[in-house]
Amino acid sequence: MATTLSCCFTVALFMVILMESPSSCLANMNVIDKCWRGNLLWQSQRQQLAKCSVGFVSKMINNIGKDVVKYKVIDPFDDPLSPKSGTLRYGTTMIKGKVCITFKNSMTITLQRPLLLSSFTAIDGRGVDVHITGAGCLLVYQATDIIIHGLRIHHCKAQPPSTVMGPNAKVIPLGLMDGDALRLVTARTVWIDHNTLYECQDGLLDVTHSSTNITVSNNWFRNQEKVMLLGHDDGHLRDKNMKVTIIFNHFGPNCNQRMP
C-alpha cells in the first residue's frame, strides 16, 4: 500500500512539474519578459536584451554588435574624479564607444557624487543583486541609447554643486542635485526596465529638458512621496513633444503623488 501511494505521489509531482514547465511560465509573462526569459542562454547572450524593448524607445539595436565592449564591475568602490578600473563609474565614463556593463557578484555601491552615463551604455544587473545608493544617484545628461536594467536604486541624497568625471573621461561641473534615483536631462532613447526604486530625498524618476523616446517598463516604485516627473514644468515648451512609454510598472506601497 505504501509503495502504491509513493508511486501515485511521484506521478502527481511529475505532472505538476510538467504544468509549471518554462513554456507554461512564459505564457503568463508580458512581451518583454517573454523575449529574454524565453532564451535559456541569456547569460551568454546579454546583448540580445536590447531587442526586447517596446514603446517609444523602439528596439535598442545600437547597443548590439561586435564593437560593444564587455565590462564587468568587480569593485563597489566609488571615486567621482579618478574612477578605478573595475568600478561602475569607470565603466560608465572612461570607456569610449559602446559598452555592456555586468557585475561579478551582488554588491552595494555607495556613490560619492552623482553617476553620469555615457551614450551607448547598457547596465545589466540580471543574475545578481546590485544596490546603488548615496549621492545623486544616476544622471543621463545629453546622452542617447542607454539601457538601465535590474538595479535597486534607493536612499539617494541631494548634493551641492560639484565636479565629477563625465562621459569621454572629461571632468564636468554639476549644479545642485535634488536627490533623485534617476534623472534624465536632454536624453534620448533610454530604456529603464526591471529596476526597484524607493526612498530617495526628492523623487524616483525625472525626465526633463527635451528628453524623449523613453520607455519605463517593469519597474517597482515604492515608499516615495513624489514618484515621477515627466517634463520640467507646464510652461517648458521644449518638453511639449516628449514621448515616454510607461508600461508594466508597479506603484506602491506608500506612493502618494506624480504617478502617471
N, C-alpha and C positions, 0 to 999 in steps of 0.2 A: 504493500500500500504506500509506504514511504517513497519507494522508488518511482511509483506511478505519479505521485504528487510532485516529486522533484523534476520528472520529465515534463510534466504539464507546466510547471513554473518556468523551466528553461525555454520551452516553446513560446510561452506568453512573453517572456523577456525579449526573446529574439524578434517577435512581432512588433513590440514597442520600439526596439532599435530601428527596425525597418521603417516604421512610421515616422521616426524622427531622423530619417536619412537627410543628407545635405540637400537633395532636391526638394524634400518636403519643407525644410527650413527656408530655402531660397524663395519658395512660393509666398512666404509671409513678409518678405523684405521689400523695401522700396527700391526704385530703379537704380539708385546709386549703389546701395549695398549689394544688390544682385550682381552688379557689374564687376566689383572687385572681389567680393567674398566668394563668388562662384568660381574664381580662379584659384585652385588649390596651390598654385605655385606663386602666389602673390608676393611672398617674402623674397623671392629671387627675381621678381619682375615688377619691382615697385614703381617704375616709371609708368606702367600701364594704368595706374590710378588716374593719371591725367586725362584718360579717355572716358572717365566715369562722371565727369561734371555735367551739370544741367543748368538751364536758365540763361540769364543774360551773359554769364561768363563764357558760355559756349564750351567747346572742348579745349582743354589746355594743351594743345598739340605742340606749342612752343616750349613745353617743359619735357619733351621727349627727344631722344636722339643720341647718336654716338658721341656727340660733343658735350654731353652732360657729365659734369664731374661728380663722382660719388664721394661724399664726405661723411664721416662718422664722428659724432660727438662722443668723446670718451672722458671728458673732464667737466664737472659742473661749475668750475671757477669762472669768474667774470671780471675782465679788465676792460673798462669802457674806452680807453685810449690806446692801449697796446695789447690787442687781443692775442691770446696764446693759442698756438695750433692745437687742435683737439677740443676747443671750446665752441659753444654755439655761436658766439659773436664773431669768431674768426670765420666760421662758415658763411655767415650772412653778409659779411662786409669785405673780407680780404681776398676772396676767390673771384677771379674775373670770369665772366660768361655764365653759362647755365650750371646750376648746382642742385643736387638732390641730397638733402641732409637727413640722416637717420641717427639713431642713438644706440650705443653699445649695450646699455642696460638702463634700468629705471634710475631716475635721478631727480633731484630738486635743484633748479638753477635760480639763484637769488641775484637778480640784476642790480648792478650798482648805479646804472643810468639807463634810460630807455634804449631798447634794442632796435636798430634800424635794419630793414631788409632790402637787399638789392633786387633789381629786376631779374626775372627768370630763376627765382629761388623756390624750391619746394621743401617744406619741412614736414617730414613724415614720422609721426610718433607711434605708428602701429607696432604692436608686439611688445611694447614696454609702457611704463607708467612715468610720464615726464611732467613735472610740475614747474611752472615758471611764475615767479613772484618777485616782489621788490619794487624797484624804481621804474616807473614808466607806464606800461610794460613794453608792448610791441608797437612799433611805428612803421607804417608803409608810407613813405613820402616821395612823391614824384617817381613812383616805380610801377612796373607792369609785369604781368604774367607771374603771379605768386600763388602758391598753394600752402595753406596752413591747416594741417590735418593731425588730429589725435593728441592734442595737448590739453593740459589742465592749467589754466591761467587765472590767478587769483591773488587777492591781497596786494594789488598794485597801488602804489602811493604816489601822490603828487610830487613833482620835482621842480626846483627853481631853474632858471636859465643855466645852461651848461654847455660844454663841448663834448663831443662823442665821436668815435670812429663811425664813419658812414660808408655808403657804397663806394666801390672802387678804391678802397683803402684811403679815403680822404677824410680828415678830421673836419667836422662841420659844427657850427653853433646851433643850439636848440633854444627855443623860448620856453616859457613856462609850460609844464606838462601837468594836466589835470589829475592824472591817475586813472586812466582807462586801461582795460585789459588789452584792447586792440583799437588802434586809431589809424584810419586811412585818410590821407590828405593828398589830393590831386593824384590819386592812384587809379589804375585801370586794370581790368582783367585780373581780379583777385577772387580766389575760391577759398572760403572759410568753412571747413567741414569737420564734423565729429570732434569738436572741442568742448570742454566743460569750462565755463567762465562764471566766476562768482566773487562776491565780497571785495570789490575794488572801491577806491576812495571816491571816484566820480561815477563813471558808467562802465559798461562792459564792451560796447562797440560803438565807435563814432565813424561815420562815413561822410566826409565833408569836402568842400572846396574843389568841385568839379570831378570828384571821384565817380567812376561809372563802370558799367559792365562787371558787376559784383554778384556773386552767389553766396548766400549764407545758408548752409544746409546741415541738418542732423546734429546741431549743437544743443547743449543743455545750458540754459541761462537760469541761474538761481541765486537766491539770497542777495538781492540788489534792489535799491530804491529806483534808480534810473537805469533801464536796461540798454536801450539802443537809440542812437541819434542818426537819422538819415537826412542830411542837409544841414548846412551851417546855421541858417535861420530862415524864416519865411520870406525875407526880402533879399536873400542872396541869389541873384539872377543866375550865376554860373551853376547852381545846383538844380535849376528848373528841369533840365533834361536828364537828370540822374536816372540810371537804370540799375535796379537792385532786385534780385530774386531772393525771397525769404521762404524756405520750404523745409518741411520735415523737422523743424526745431521743437524743443520742449521748453516751456517757460514755467518756472516755479519749482519749489515753493518760494514764497516770500519775494515775489517780484511785483512792484506796485505801479510803475508808470513807464511810458515810452516802449510799449510792446506793439509792434505792427499788427 
